[in-house]
Each structure stands twice: as C-alpha cells, then as structure tokens.
Amino acid sequence: MLPLSGSAAAPEGSGSPALRLQLDWVFNAQFAGVLLARHAGLYTDRGLAVEILPWQSGMAVTERVARDPYTVGCAEQNLVLAAQAEGQPIVALAAMFQDSPLALMALPNSGVNVLGDLSGKPVGVHVDGAQVLELVIDAHFEAAPSPAVQRIPREAKFERLLAGEFAAVQCYGVDEPIEFLAQTGIEPRVLSLSDYGHDAYAQVLFAHRELLLRQSTAVLELLQVIFNGWRLAATDPAATADLLVEEFIDPAGHYHDVASQVASLERVLVNVQGSSGVPLGTIDPVRWLRTAEQFAARGIIPAVPPLGASLAVGFWPPAPTVSEPEPAADV
C-alpha cells in the first residue's frame, strides 16, 4: 500500500524558494516518480514548495526555463543541447531515463524484425525524431538502400501503419506500443533506436544557471525527492499506476487506464534504473559529450556546448558524505 497524502491540486510545502517543475508531456507513468513524491508528501518533508506542471500545446520547455529561473524542466538530451548551443542559460543536472525511448513500431506480420529489414521501405517519423533517425540510418545502411523516411504528424499514424502506408512509424517506446495494443489488439514489433547507436539520455532534468548558482541546496533537495519518488514507485508498480490514474491523470485522456499505466510503468522503471548499476539519475560526462558531438556532426544541434556549461558535472549524484534518507516505508 502506498502512503497517503493530501490533495494534488496546490503546490506543496512552505519553504523558500518556491519552485516549478515543468514536465515535457502530460501526467502519466513517464513521471511516476515525480508525481508519487508529490502524493507521499516528500517535497514538503524537505521543506520545498514545488508546483508540478504538465506540458501545454506549443510549449518549448527549454524556453520556459530560460525565461523563468525558478522553473526546473525536463526534456530530451538533444533539445537541451540545442537550446544551450543557441545561448539559452540552462544546465543539465540529471537524467530520469538512462536511454532514449525513441523507437520505430511495425506490425508483427510485416517482416520487420530488425532495422535492416526497413531497407527501401517507407517509414513515417515526426519532425522531432527525423534527424535522430537519419543519424541511425547513416550508420546502418551504408551498403543497402536506406528507408524512405517521410515526416508525418502524430495524428492518425496508427491508422496509417495499419493501412500499410508505412512499414514502420516513430513511437515513444514506453507508452505508444501499449496504446497501440489497447486500441487494436495487435502487439507491434518495436525497434528501439538505443539498440542501434542512439546513445542519448531522456527526461533530462535541467535548470537555469542562476538557480543553480543561487539555490544549489534547494535544487539538490529537489533531485533527492524526485529520485526517492522513483525508488518508492518501484516498490509497488501496480499500486503506483492505480494512484496515478485516480489522482493525477486526465480522466478524458487516453492514459486514464490502470492496465496500460501498469504496463507503461514497468517499461519506464527498467529505463530509470538502467543496466549499469549507477545511482538513479546519473549522467556520465563522457557519454554526454560523445552524444553531443554525434548530434553536432549530423546537424541535430548547431554546435557542441562546452561541457562545463552544458552539464553540472559532479552535482548529481551527491557526494557519499551527503546522507540521503530512505523513501517512506509505508508501501
């Protein structure tokens, strides 16, 4: 059983400064740790006043953080790097996802089992994924015809895949294949781009440089709470998913389904925990820089930001001398 708390409607805590946490999508299992920490009162326990904000249509999270130094944001690594290269005063702190869930989705009877099976076939991708896919394609189709990549909107992509217009379409691997299965009864074949050289972090938490300079303790406390929330979510995924649907997820949205949220959270937790055994949220500076260089070489970002200005090296995880209380035991 998960710990109980008060309403989720108002910002928590009475400490200073008041912070906003701007997510890059709507409330769902992708943010289970953030939201469960809110439900369990973990922000209040640290003396933090935190307002958690879902994404709104047309919003660029990096621009929001650049305009408001008291907003901490999350976004994909390429978007953070691109904003930094364009001069936005933001710095990466930690990563909720150790690998990008960016993927391609194909029908199980299409003959598409590995990336090479898409040679010469039509593939639908969104504007935000096209350049990343092209980077992967360049590395894997030197001796064979490349897929015929077409940029498409998100709307009706499931129907276009079912109709055979595309051999595969872009998806976010922790939720859209589950949504496709729920809608169609068909479990799609998923090709994770992280398996084919897309070595990027996702759900990267970042802050304005001024906030990190002036309120580093509050920012560190915020990260402690978020990752304690993820630890708590992992103790009982089914109860966590039920709570998300009951308390946070829009009843009119397609995420308002406990079974799909359980399935999504199971995938999310694998990504959050990673496979290397490093502390939750860790960003390896060498890997961060290597990926930035790949993005710059492919034109995904205009230039490689200096590492010291791009990533708060050594900020997270905290040094061993900093004690960290265990998540609430009432689960």
ZIVEN-V595032 format. One record per run of one state. SS is the DSSP state (helix for helix, strand for strand, loop for the rest). FROM is the first residue (numbers start at 1). TO is the last residue. If there is no record, write none. Layout:
ss = [SS	SS]
from = [FROM	FROM]
to = [TO	TO]
This chain:
ss = [loop	strand	loop	strand	loop	helix	loop	helix	loop	strand	loop	helix	loop	strand	loop	helix	loop	strand	loop	strand	loop	helix	loop	strand	loop	helix	loop	strand	loop	helix	loop	strand	loop	helix	loop	strand	helix	loop	strand	helix	loop	helix	loop	helix	loop	helix	loop	helix	loop	helix	strand	loop]
from = [1	12	13	18	23	29	40	42	46	49	54	61	68	71	76	77	86	90	98	102	107	115	119	122	126	127	141	148	152	157	163	168	173	176	185	189	193	197	202	209	215	216	236	237	248	258	274	285	299	307	311	312]
to = [11	12	17	22	28	39	41	45	48	53	60	67	70	75	76	85	89	97	101	106	114	118	121	125	126	140	147	151	156	162	167	172	175	184	188	192	196	201	208	214	215	235	236	247	257	273	284	298	306	310	311	331]
